[in-house]
Amino acid sequence: MEQPFGLVVRFALKPGTGEAFDRLTSETVEQIRAHEPGTLLYAVHRVESDPDARLFYELYRDRAAFDDHEAQPHTRRFLAERGRYLIGFDVDKLSVIVSKGINEAEPPRDTRGQPSLS
């Protein structure tokens, strides 16, 4: 089984575009929740010391789940539209060494591909 794959992305926003960028991000995350069982965590943060910055932490079951995420229509829309809000961004790809909160074994899934609560 492949190891989890992650990203940290820091976005530098054009002044005054934070609310619009956050709306685009929220719409995208709704679709990630609904359609990406291989996305284990997708967290978007404001940076307290910089109101024009956003930090994304993304964790995928494996590299194939990340590739699936990149191919989704909602991700492609986000990638196409984000440029109007950005000064720039930095991406760091991550390989997990040790962690708390993610398991090597895939949790049981229901018929929709969501983690089973039983």
Phi and psi in radians as a Rosetta constraint file:
Dihedral C 1 N 2 CA 2 C 2 CIRCULARHARMONIC -1.204 0.35
Dihedral N 2 CA 2 C 2 N 3 CIRCULARHARMONIC 2.737 0.35
Dihedral C 2 N 3 CA 3 C 3 CIRCULARHARMONIC -1.405 0.35
Dihedral N 3 CA 3 C 3 N 4 CIRCULARHARMONIC 2.717 0.35
Dihedral C 3 N 4 CA 4 C 4 CIRCULARHARMONIC -1.007 0.35
Dihedral N 4 CA 4 C 4 N 5 CIRCULARHARMONIC 2.632 0.35
Dihedral C 4 N 5 CA 5 C 5 CIRCULARHARMONIC -2.186 0.35
Dihedral N 5 CA 5 C 5 N 6 CIRCULARHARMONIC 2.364 0.35
Dihedral C 5 N 6 CA 6 C 6 CIRCULARHARMONIC -2.342 0.35
Dihedral N 6 CA 6 C 6 N 7 CIRCULARHARMONIC 2.906 0.35
Dihedral C 6 N 7 CA 7 C 7 CIRCULARHARMONIC -2.402 0.35
Dihedral N 7 CA 7 C 7 N 8 CIRCULARHARMONIC 2.584 0.35
Dihedral C 7 N 8 CA 8 C 8 CIRCULARHARMONIC -2.137 0.35
Dihedral N 8 CA 8 C 8 N 9 CIRCULARHARMONIC 2.189 0.35
Dihedral C 8 N 9 CA 9 C 9 CIRCULARHARMONIC -2.172 0.35
Dihedral N 9 CA 9 C 9 N 10 CIRCULARHARMONIC 2.228 0.35
Dihedral C 9 N 10 CA 10 C 10 CIRCULARHARMONIC -1.922 0.35
Dihedral N 10 CA 10 C 10 N 11 CIRCULARHARMONIC 2.107 0.35
Dihedral C 10 N 11 CA 11 C 11 CIRCULARHARMONIC -1.788 0.35
Dihedral N 11 CA 11 C 11 N 12 CIRCULARHARMONIC 2.291 0.35
Dihedral C 11 N 12 CA 12 C 12 CIRCULARHARMONIC -1.754 0.35
Dihedral N 12 CA 12 C 12 N 13 CIRCULARHARMONIC 2.003 0.35
Dihedral C 12 N 13 CA 13 C 13 CIRCULARHARMONIC -1.621 0.35
Dihedral N 13 CA 13 C 13 N 14 CIRCULARHARMONIC 2.614 0.35
Dihedral C 13 N 14 CA 14 C 14 CIRCULARHARMONIC -1.133 0.35
Dihedral N 14 CA 14 C 14 N 15 CIRCULARHARMONIC 2.432 0.35
Dihedral C 14 N 15 CA 15 C 15 CIRCULARHARMONIC -0.934 0.35
Dihedral N 15 CA 15 C 15 N 16 CIRCULARHARMONIC 2.365 0.35
Dihedral C 15 N 16 CA 16 C 16 CIRCULARHARMONIC 1.470 0.35
Dihedral N 16 CA 16 C 16 N 17 CIRCULARHARMONIC 0.040 0.35
Dihedral C 16 N 17 CA 17 C 17 CIRCULARHARMONIC -1.817 0.35
Dihedral N 17 CA 17 C 17 N 18 CIRCULARHARMONIC 0.048 0.35
Dihedral C 17 N 18 CA 18 C 18 CIRCULARHARMONIC -1.002 0.35
Dihedral N 18 CA 18 C 18 N 19 CIRCULARHARMONIC -0.801 0.35
Dihedral C 18 N 19 CA 19 C 19 CIRCULARHARMONIC -1.102 0.35
Dihedral N 19 CA 19 C 19 N 20 CIRCULARHARMONIC -0.757 0.35
Dihedral C 19 N 20 CA 20 C 20 CIRCULARHARMONIC -1.155 0.35
Dihedral N 20 CA 20 C 20 N 21 CIRCULARHARMONIC -0.728 0.35
Dihedral C 20 N 21 CA 21 C 21 CIRCULARHARMONIC -1.095 0.35
Dihedral N 21 CA 21 C 21 N 22 CIRCULARHARMONIC -0.720 0.35
Dihedral C 21 N 22 CA 22 C 22 CIRCULARHARMONIC -1.134 0.35
Dihedral N 22 CA 22 C 22 N 23 CIRCULARHARMONIC -0.616 0.35
Dihedral C 22 N 23 CA 23 C 23 CIRCULARHARMONIC -1.130 0.35
Dihedral N 23 CA 23 C 23 N 24 CIRCULARHARMONIC -0.820 0.35
Dihedral C 23 N 24 CA 24 C 24 CIRCULARHARMONIC -1.025 0.35
Dihedral N 24 CA 24 C 24 N 25 CIRCULARHARMONIC -0.747 0.35
Dihedral C 24 N 25 CA 25 C 25 CIRCULARHARMONIC -1.114 0.35
Dihedral N 25 CA 25 C 25 N 26 CIRCULARHARMONIC -0.778 0.35
Dihedral C 25 N 26 CA 26 C 26 CIRCULARHARMONIC -1.080 0.35
Dihedral N 26 CA 26 C 26 N 27 CIRCULARHARMONIC -0.729 0.35
Dihedral C 26 N 27 CA 27 C 27 CIRCULARHARMONIC -1.084 0.35
Dihedral N 27 CA 27 C 27 N 28 CIRCULARHARMONIC -0.702 0.35
Dihedral C 27 N 28 CA 28 C 28 CIRCULARHARMONIC -1.171 0.35
Dihedral N 28 CA 28 C 28 N 29 CIRCULARHARMONIC -0.771 0.35
Dihedral C 28 N 29 CA 29 C 29 CIRCULARHARMONIC -1.139 0.35
Dihedral N 29 CA 29 C 29 N 30 CIRCULARHARMONIC -0.612 0.35
Dihedral C 29 N 30 CA 30 C 30 CIRCULARHARMONIC -0.978 0.35
Dihedral N 30 CA 30 C 30 N 31 CIRCULARHARMONIC -0.766 0.35
Dihedral C 30 N 31 CA 31 C 31 CIRCULARHARMONIC -1.240 0.35
Dihedral N 31 CA 31 C 31 N 32 CIRCULARHARMONIC -0.614 0.35
Dihedral C 31 N 32 CA 32 C 32 CIRCULARHARMONIC -1.070 0.35
Dihedral N 32 CA 32 C 32 N 33 CIRCULARHARMONIC -0.792 0.35
Dihedral C 32 N 33 CA 33 C 33 CIRCULARHARMONIC -1.006 0.35
Dihedral N 33 CA 33 C 33 N 34 CIRCULARHARMONIC -0.744 0.35
Dihedral C 33 N 34 CA 34 C 34 CIRCULARHARMONIC -1.372 0.35
Dihedral N 34 CA 34 C 34 N 35 CIRCULARHARMONIC -0.479 0.35
Dihedral C 34 N 35 CA 35 C 35 CIRCULARHARMONIC -2.205 0.35
Dihedral N 35 CA 35 C 35 N 36 CIRCULARHARMONIC 0.044 0.35
Dihedral C 35 N 36 CA 36 C 36 CIRCULARHARMONIC -2.253 0.35
Dihedral N 36 CA 36 C 36 N 37 CIRCULARHARMONIC 1.396 0.35
Dihedral C 36 N 37 CA 37 C 37 CIRCULARHARMONIC -1.111 0.35
Dihedral N 37 CA 37 C 37 N 38 CIRCULARHARMONIC -0.380 0.35
Dihedral C 37 N 38 CA 38 C 38 CIRCULARHARMONIC -1.431 0.35
Dihedral N 38 CA 38 C 38 N 39 CIRCULARHARMONIC -0.122 0.35
Dihedral C 38 N 39 CA 39 C 39 CIRCULARHARMONIC -1.542 0.35
Dihedral N 39 CA 39 C 39 N 40 CIRCULARHARMONIC 1.894 0.35
Dihedral C 39 N 40 CA 40 C 40 CIRCULARHARMONIC -1.376 0.35
Dihedral N 40 CA 40 C 40 N 41 CIRCULARHARMONIC -0.632 0.35
Dihedral C 40 N 41 CA 41 C 41 CIRCULARHARMONIC -2.672 0.35
Dihedral N 41 CA 41 C 41 N 42 CIRCULARHARMONIC 2.354 0.35
Dihedral C 41 N 42 CA 42 C 42 CIRCULARHARMONIC -2.470 0.35
Dihedral N 42 CA 42 C 42 N 43 CIRCULARHARMONIC 1.696 0.35
Dihedral C 42 N 43 CA 43 C 43 CIRCULARHARMONIC -2.004 0.35
Dihedral N 43 CA 43 C 43 N 44 CIRCULARHARMONIC 2.291 0.35
Dihedral C 43 N 44 CA 44 C 44 CIRCULARHARMONIC -1.982 0.35
Dihedral N 44 CA 44 C 44 N 45 CIRCULARHARMONIC 2.277 0.35
Dihedral C 44 N 45 CA 45 C 45 CIRCULARHARMONIC -2.182 0.35
Dihedral N 45 CA 45 C 45 N 46 CIRCULARHARMONIC 2.518 0.35
Dihedral C 45 N 46 CA 46 C 46 CIRCULARHARMONIC -1.453 0.35
Dihedral N 46 CA 46 C 46 N 47 CIRCULARHARMONIC 2.586 0.35
Dihedral C 46 N 47 CA 47 C 47 CIRCULARHARMONIC -1.699 0.35
Dihedral N 47 CA 47 C 47 N 48 CIRCULARHARMONIC 2.013 0.35
Dihedral C 47 N 48 CA 48 C 48 CIRCULARHARMONIC -0.986 0.35
Dihedral N 48 CA 48 C 48 N 49 CIRCULARHARMONIC -0.638 0.35
Dihedral C 48 N 49 CA 49 C 49 CIRCULARHARMONIC -1.503 0.35
Dihedral N 49 CA 49 C 49 N 50 CIRCULARHARMONIC -0.050 0.35
Dihedral C 49 N 50 CA 50 C 50 CIRCULARHARMONIC -2.583 0.35
Dihedral N 50 CA 50 C 50 N 51 CIRCULARHARMONIC 1.703 0.35
Dihedral C 50 N 51 CA 51 C 51 CIRCULARHARMONIC -1.142 0.35
Dihedral N 51 CA 51 C 51 N 52 CIRCULARHARMONIC -0.251 0.35
Dihedral C 51 N 52 CA 52 C 52 CIRCULARHARMONIC -1.787 0.35
Dihedral N 52 CA 52 C 52 N 53 CIRCULARHARMONIC 0.499 0.35
Dihedral C 52 N 53 CA 53 C 53 CIRCULARHARMONIC -2.278 0.35
Dihedral N 53 CA 53 C 53 N 54 CIRCULARHARMONIC 2.557 0.35
Dihedral C 53 N 54 CA 54 C 54 CIRCULARHARMONIC -2.312 0.35
Dihedral N 54 CA 54 C 54 N 55 CIRCULARHARMONIC 2.511 0.35
Dihedral C 54 N 55 CA 55 C 55 CIRCULARHARMONIC -2.141 0.35
Dihedral N 55 CA 55 C 55 N 56 CIRCULARHARMONIC 2.178 0.35
Dihedral C 55 N 56 CA 56 C 56 CIRCULARHARMONIC -1.855 0.35
Dihedral N 56 CA 56 C 56 N 57 CIRCULARHARMONIC 2.373 0.35
Dihedral C 56 N 57 CA 57 C 57 CIRCULARHARMONIC -2.085 0.35
Dihedral N 57 CA 57 C 57 N 58 CIRCULARHARMONIC 2.134 0.35
Dihedral C 57 N 58 CA 58 C 58 CIRCULARHARMONIC -2.165 0.35
Dihedral N 58 CA 58 C 58 N 59 CIRCULARHARMONIC 2.311 0.35
Dihedral C 58 N 59 CA 59 C 59 CIRCULARHARMONIC -2.301 0.35
Dihedral N 59 CA 59 C 59 N 60 CIRCULARHARMONIC 2.209 0.35
Dihedral C 59 N 60 CA 60 C 60 CIRCULARHARMONIC -2.040 0.35
Dihedral N 60 CA 60 C 60 N 61 CIRCULARHARMONIC 2.641 0.35
Dihedral C 60 N 61 CA 61 C 61 CIRCULARHARMONIC -0.933 0.35
Dihedral N 61 CA 61 C 61 N 62 CIRCULARHARMONIC -0.687 0.35
Dihedral C 61 N 62 CA 62 C 62 CIRCULARHARMONIC -2.901 0.35
Dihedral N 62 CA 62 C 62 N 63 CIRCULARHARMONIC -3.127 0.35
Dihedral C 62 N 63 CA 63 C 63 CIRCULARHARMONIC -1.107 0.35
Dihedral N 63 CA 63 C 63 N 64 CIRCULARHARMONIC -0.603 0.35
Dihedral C 63 N 64 CA 64 C 64 CIRCULARHARMONIC -1.103 0.35
Dihedral N 64 CA 64 C 64 N 65 CIRCULARHARMONIC -0.661 0.35
Dihedral C 64 N 65 CA 65 C 65 CIRCULARHARMONIC -1.154 0.35
Dihedral N 65 CA 65 C 65 N 66 CIRCULARHARMONIC -0.655 0.35
Dihedral C 65 N 66 CA 66 C 66 CIRCULARHARMONIC -1.117 0.35
Dihedral N 66 CA 66 C 66 N 67 CIRCULARHARMONIC -0.780 0.35
Dihedral C 66 N 67 CA 67 C 67 CIRCULARHARMONIC -1.049 0.35
Dihedral N 67 CA 67 C 67 N 68 CIRCULARHARMONIC -0.692 0.35
Dihedral C 67 N 68 CA 68 C 68 CIRCULARHARMONIC -1.089 0.35
Dihedral N 68 CA 68 C 68 N 69 CIRCULARHARMONIC -0.762 0.35
Dihedral C 68 N 69 CA 69 C 69 CIRCULARHARMONIC -0.997 0.35
Dihedral N 69 CA 69 C 69 N 70 CIRCULARHARMONIC -0.817 0.35
Dihedral C 69 N 70 CA 70 C 70 CIRCULARHARMONIC -1.101 0.35
Dihedral N 70 CA 70 C 70 N 71 CIRCULARHARMONIC -0.487 0.35
Dihedral C 70 N 71 CA 71 C 71 CIRCULARHARMONIC -1.505 0.35
Dihedral N 71 CA 71 C 71 N 72 CIRCULARHARMONIC -0.181 0.35
Dihedral C 71 N 72 CA 72 C 72 CIRCULARHARMONIC -1.203 0.35
Dihedral N 72 CA 72 C 72 N 73 CIRCULARHARMONIC 2.529 0.35
Dihedral C 72 N 73 CA 73 C 73 CIRCULARHARMONIC -1.017 0.35
Dihedral N 73 CA 73 C 73 N 74 CIRCULARHARMONIC -0.671 0.35
Dihedral C 73 N 74 CA 74 C 74 CIRCULARHARMONIC -1.179 0.35
Dihedral N 74 CA 74 C 74 N 75 CIRCULARHARMONIC -0.616 0.35
Dihedral C 74 N 75 CA 75 C 75 CIRCULARHARMONIC -1.225 0.35
Dihedral N 75 CA 75 C 75 N 76 CIRCULARHARMONIC -0.735 0.35
Dihedral C 75 N 76 CA 76 C 76 CIRCULARHARMONIC -1.094 0.35
Dihedral N 76 CA 76 C 76 N 77 CIRCULARHARMONIC -0.650 0.35
Dihedral C 76 N 77 CA 77 C 77 CIRCULARHARMONIC -1.115 0.35
Dihedral N 77 CA 77 C 77 N 78 CIRCULARHARMONIC -0.831 0.35
Dihedral C 77 N 78 CA 78 C 78 CIRCULARHARMONIC -0.994 0.35
Dihedral N 78 CA 78 C 78 N 79 CIRCULARHARMONIC -0.833 0.35
Dihedral C 78 N 79 CA 79 C 79 CIRCULARHARMONIC -1.092 0.35
Dihedral N 79 CA 79 C 79 N 80 CIRCULARHARMONIC -0.622 0.35
Dihedral C 79 N 80 CA 80 C 80 CIRCULARHARMONIC -1.280 0.35
Dihedral N 80 CA 80 C 80 N 81 CIRCULARHARMONIC -0.600 0.35
Dihedral C 80 N 81 CA 81 C 81 CIRCULARHARMONIC -1.652 0.35
Dihedral N 81 CA 81 C 81 N 82 CIRCULARHARMONIC -0.339 0.35
Dihedral C 81 N 82 CA 82 C 82 CIRCULARHARMONIC -1.107 0.35
Dihedral N 82 CA 82 C 82 N 83 CIRCULARHARMONIC -0.491 0.35
Dihedral C 82 N 83 CA 83 C 83 CIRCULARHARMONIC -1.002 0.35
Dihedral N 83 CA 83 C 83 N 84 CIRCULARHARMONIC -0.543 0.35
Dihedral C 83 N 84 CA 84 C 84 CIRCULARHARMONIC -1.190 0.35
Dihedral N 84 CA 84 C 84 N 85 CIRCULARHARMONIC -0.274 0.35
Dihedral C 84 N 85 CA 85 C 85 CIRCULARHARMONIC -1.832 0.35
Dihedral N 85 CA 85 C 85 N 86 CIRCULARHARMONIC -0.141 0.35
Dihedral C 85 N 86 CA 86 C 86 CIRCULARHARMONIC -1.871 0.35
Dihedral N 86 CA 86 C 86 N 87 CIRCULARHARMONIC 2.514 0.35
Dihedral C 86 N 87 CA 87 C 87 CIRCULARHARMONIC -1.532 0.35
Dihedral N 87 CA 87 C 87 N 88 CIRCULARHARMONIC -0.676 0.35
Dihedral C 87 N 88 CA 88 C 88 CIRCULARHARMONIC 3.136 0.35
Dihedral N 88 CA 88 C 88 N 89 CIRCULARHARMONIC -3.132 0.35
Dihedral C 88 N 89 CA 89 C 89 CIRCULARHARMONIC -2.759 0.35
Dihedral N 89 CA 89 C 89 N 90 CIRCULARHARMONIC 2.749 0.35
Dihedral C 89 N 90 CA 90 C 90 CIRCULARHARMONIC -2.207 0.35
Dihedral N 90 CA 90 C 90 N 91 CIRCULARHARMONIC 2.420 0.35
Dihedral C 90 N 91 CA 91 C 91 CIRCULARHARMONIC -2.133 0.35
Dihedral N 91 CA 91 C 91 N 92 CIRCULARHARMONIC 2.286 0.35
Dihedral C 91 N 92 CA 92 C 92 CIRCULARHARMONIC -2.088 0.35
Dihedral N 92 CA 92 C 92 N 93 CIRCULARHARMONIC 2.153 0.35
Dihedral C 92 N 93 CA 93 C 93 CIRCULARHARMONIC -1.523 0.35
Dihedral N 93 CA 93 C 93 N 94 CIRCULARHARMONIC 2.451 0.35
Dihedral C 93 N 94 CA 94 C 94 CIRCULARHARMONIC -2.181 0.35
Dihedral N 94 CA 94 C 94 N 95 CIRCULARHARMONIC 2.500 0.35
Dihedral C 94 N 95 CA 95 C 95 CIRCULARHARMONIC -2.063 0.35
Dihedral N 95 CA 95 C 95 N 96 CIRCULARHARMONIC 2.226 0.35
Dihedral C 95 N 96 CA 96 C 96 CIRCULARHARMONIC -1.219 0.35
Dihedral N 96 CA 96 C 96 N 97 CIRCULARHARMONIC 2.293 0.35
Dihedral C 96 N 97 CA 97 C 97 CIRCULARHARMONIC -1.733 0.35
Dihedral N 97 CA 97 C 97 N 98 CIRCULARHARMONIC -0.902 0.35
Dihedral C 97 N 98 CA 98 C 98 CIRCULARHARMONIC -2.601 0.35
Dihedral N 98 CA 98 C 98 N 99 CIRCULARHARMONIC 2.637 0.35
Dihedral C 98 N 99 CA 99 C 99 CIRCULARHARMONIC -2.741 0.35
Dihedral N 99 CA 99 C 99 N 100 CIRCULARHARMONIC 2.948 0.35
Dihedral C 99 N 100 CA 100 C 100 CIRCULARHARMONIC -2.211 0.35
Dihedral N 100 CA 100 C 100 N 101 CIRCULARHARMONIC 2.296 0.35
Dihedral C 100 N 101 CA 101 C 101 CIRCULARHARMONIC 1.854 0.35
Dihedral N 101 CA 101 C 101 N 102 CIRCULARHARMONIC -0.111 0.35
Dihedral C 101 N 102 CA 102 C 102 CIRCULARHARMONIC -2.208 0.35
Dihedral N 102 CA 102 C 102 N 103 CIRCULARHARMONIC 2.465 0.35
Dihedral C 102 N 103 CA 103 C 103 CIRCULARHARMONIC -1.891 0.35
Dihedral N 103 CA 103 C 103 N 104 CIRCULARHARMONIC 2.665 0.35
Dihedral C 103 N 104 CA 104 C 104 CIRCULARHARMONIC -1.239 0.35
Dihedral N 104 CA 104 C 104 N 105 CIRCULARHARMONIC -0.600 0.35
Dihedral C 104 N 105 CA 105 C 105 CIRCULARHARMONIC -1.450 0.35
Dihedral N 105 CA 105 C 105 N 106 CIRCULARHARMONIC 2.448 0.35
Dihedral C 105 N 106 CA 106 C 106 CIRCULARHARMONIC -1.253 0.35
Dihedral N 106 CA 106 C 106 N 107 CIRCULARHARMONIC 2.278 0.35
Dihedral C 106 N 107 CA 107 C 107 CIRCULARHARMONIC -1.184 0.35
Dihedral N 107 CA 107 C 107 N 108 CIRCULARHARMONIC 2.716 0.35
Dihedral C 107 N 108 CA 108 C 108 CIRCULARHARMONIC -1.029 0.35
Dihedral N 108 CA 108 C 108 N 109 CIRCULARHARMONIC 2.555 0.35
Dihedral C 108 N 109 CA 109 C 109 CIRCULARHARMONIC -2.110 0.35
Dihedral N 109 CA 109 C 109 N 110 CIRCULARHARMONIC 2.592 0.35
Dihedral C 109 N 110 CA 110 C 110 CIRCULARHARMONIC -1.459 0.35
Dihedral N 110 CA 110 C 110 N 111 CIRCULARHARMONIC -3.028 0.35
Dihedral C 110 N 111 CA 111 C 111 CIRCULARHARMONIC -1.184 0.35
Dihedral N 111 CA 111 C 111 N 112 CIRCULARHARMONIC -0.293 0.35
Dihedral C 111 N 112 CA 112 C 112 CIRCULARHARMONIC -1.638 0.35
Dihedral N 112 CA 112 C 112 N 113 CIRCULARHARMONIC 0.007 0.35
Dihedral C 112 N 113 CA 113 C 113 CIRCULARHARMONIC 1.520 0.35
Dihedral N 113 CA 113 C 113 N 114 CIRCULARHARMONIC 0.112 0.35
Dihedral C 113 N 114 CA 114 C 114 CIRCULARHARMONIC -1.568 0.35
Dihedral N 114 CA 114 C 114 N 115 CIRCULARHARMONIC 2.644 0.35
Dihedral C 114 N 115 CA 115 C 115 CIRCULARHARMONIC -0.973 0.35
Dihedral N 115 CA 115 C 115 N 116 CIRCULARHARMONIC 2.349 0.35
Dihedral C 115 N 116 CA 116 C 116 CIRCULARHARMONIC -1.363 0.35
Dihedral N 116 CA 116 C 116 N 117 CIRCULARHARMONIC 2.431 0.35
Dihedral C 116 N 117 CA 117 C 117 CIRCULARHARMONIC -1.559 0.35
Dihedral N 117 CA 117 C 117 N 118 CIRCULARHARMONIC -0.094 0.35
